Amino acid sequence: MAVADPAAIVGVLEQEASAVGAVLARAFFDDPLSTHLFPDEGKRARDAPEMFEVLARYDILFGRVDRLGECDAVATWLMPGEIAETPEKLAQAGFDQLARTVGIVPLERLEAFYSVVEEAHMRAAPEPHWYLRLLGVDPRLQGRGLGGLLLAHGLARADESGHPSFLETFAERNVPFYLRHGFQLVLDDVEPNSGIRYWGFHRPVLG
């Protein structure tokens, strides 16, 4: 059974990146971006965890990653002033290894998508802010409030630091969830190459 106690939220260590990547791959299996990157379900199930592991490792090293229970749910954040990615940081997280593994992760497709979305992100939130990159709950435990607990934990940290928060989602079903948690919709657009609609949310500092 999942742990739904806020006190059970802990920071993730680098050696847990593989476990975090696995749960994120399951949580985002049907996400429009995942299906765009890995149209074949078998390839998605096999290869997406490696991509999410590297993303998680980057955020563990250079941001904050929280988990509930045994990775029942995870949230990955980049910190204010630390959102820009550098070649050195990407290499340390393992993106170079992904690039060398031809055919596993379609990095060109991923980079083309995010070049558009990130530009819109920075226009909508130019000030230093916390960036919620990924919030995922293991599918077998969804609907139990775990994502809300993790989100509230991260937002309390943002308020304490005196910075707003920003995120994007590519699934329309998530829009009401973020509105309920105090975010304001600031982006609603379509990435032209993929045709994926995306929503951007900004939350001011509270308290």
N, C-alpha and C positions, 0 to 999 in steps of 0.2 A: 504494500500500500504506500502511496506517495505521502511524503511528509508535507503538511500544509501549515507548518508553524513558521512564522517569520524568523524566529530565532535559529531555524535550521538553514538559513541562507549563509553560505560561506563563499569566500573568494576561491577561484580556481587556480591551480598551479600548472606550470608548463607541462608537467608529465601527464596531466589529465586532458591534454588537447585532443587526443584521439577519441576519448569517450565523449567529449563535447561535440566533436565533429560528427560522430555517429548519431547522437540524438538530434542534432540540427538537421542532418540529412533526412532523418525520418520525419521530423516536424515539417520540413519544407519540401517534402517529396512531391506534392501536387501544386506547389507554388508556381505561378506563371513564369518566373525567371528560371527556376529549376527545370521546368519542362521545355523552356526555350533553349537552355544550354545543353540539356540531355533529352532530346525527344524520345529516344528509345528507353522504355521503362527498365529493361534489364541493365543497360549501361548506366542509367541513373542510379539504380540501387547499388551497383558495383563501384562506380567511380565518384559519385557526389560526396561520399564521406571524406575522401582525400582532400577535395577542395575545401569543404567546411572545416576540416582539421587545420589546414593552413590559415584560413581566415581566423579561426579561434586562437591559434597560436600567436598570430599578429596582435590580436586584441589582449591576450594575456600578457604579452611582453610589453606592449606600449599603451595599454588602456586598462580597463577593469572588466573582469568577467566574473559573474556570480552564478551560483548553482543552488538548487534546492534538492535535498536528498542525495541519492546516488545519481546525479545528473538526470533527475526526473524533468527538470526544466532549467534552462540556462538563458542568461542575458549577457550580451557583449557590448561594451561601451568604449568609445574613444573619448578622451578627456579634452576639455577646453584648451585651445591652442595647439593641440597635438593631432589634428585630424589629417593634415597633409602627410601623404606617404612618400617615403624616400626610397631610392634603390637599395640603400644599405639596410633599412628596416625590412623591406620586402624580402631581401635575401636571407636575413636572419630568421624570418618566419617560415621560410621554405618555399617561397614563390619561384625561386630559380629552379628548384627541383621539379616543381610542377611544369615549368616551361620546358625542361629537358625530357619530361615524360610525354612524348608526342602522342596525341590522340586521347589521353586520359581526360584532361580538362580543357575545354575550348577557351583558352585564355583570350584570344583575339576577340571572340564574340563577347566575352565578359567585359573586357576593357572598352570595347565600342559602346556597349550598353551604358556602363557607368560613366563614361566621358560625358554623356548627355545628362544623366541624372545628377551627377556631382556638380555640374555647372549650375543646374537649377537649384540644387541644395544650397550652394554658396550664395546665390542671389537672394534666396528666401531667408537665410540665416547667416548674415555676414559677420555677426559678432561672435566672440568666443562662446562656445556652448558644448554641452555634453551631447554626443551623437550615439544614439541607440542603433547599432548596426544590425543586431540580430536578437530576437526574442523568440525562443522556441520551447515547446512543451512536447514531451513524448506523446505520440498520438493516442496510446492506450490510456493516458492520464489527462487528456484534454477535457475541459469543461468543469474542472474542480477548483478553479481559481488560482492555480499555481502561477500562471503568467501575470495575473494581476498583483500577486504578492511580490514577485520579482520586480515588476515595473514600479510599484510603490516604493520599494527599497531603493532602487536607483534614483527615483525622483526626489526622495528625501535627501540623498547624498548631493544631488544637484542643487537643491535649495540651500543646503548647508554651505556649499561652496559659493553660493551667490551667482550661479550661472543658469541660463535657460537650457532647454533640451530640444533636440530635433530628431526626427526619424522619418523614414519612408516605408511605405508598404506597397506591395504589388497585388494584394488580394483585397477586393472590395469588402469582403466579409469582416475585415479587421477595422474598417473605418469607424463603426460605432464604438468599438472597444476603446480606441484611443481618444475619441471625443469624451467618453465617460471619465477618462482619467485626466481631464483638464487640458488636453491638447487642442490647439486651434488648427483647422485645415488651412494651409497656406499654399499648397500646390495641388493641382489636379490636371494632369497632362498625359500625353502619350509619347513614349520613346519611339521615334519614327522607324528605326531599322527593324525592331522586333515587333512593333505594334502593341507593346505592353503598356497598359495604363498604370500610372503610378500616382500615389497620393503622398504629399509631404505634410508633416505636422510639426508645429512649434508650440512649446509650452514655456510661458514666462516663469520667472522665479516667484514662488509663493512664500508667504510668511515674512 
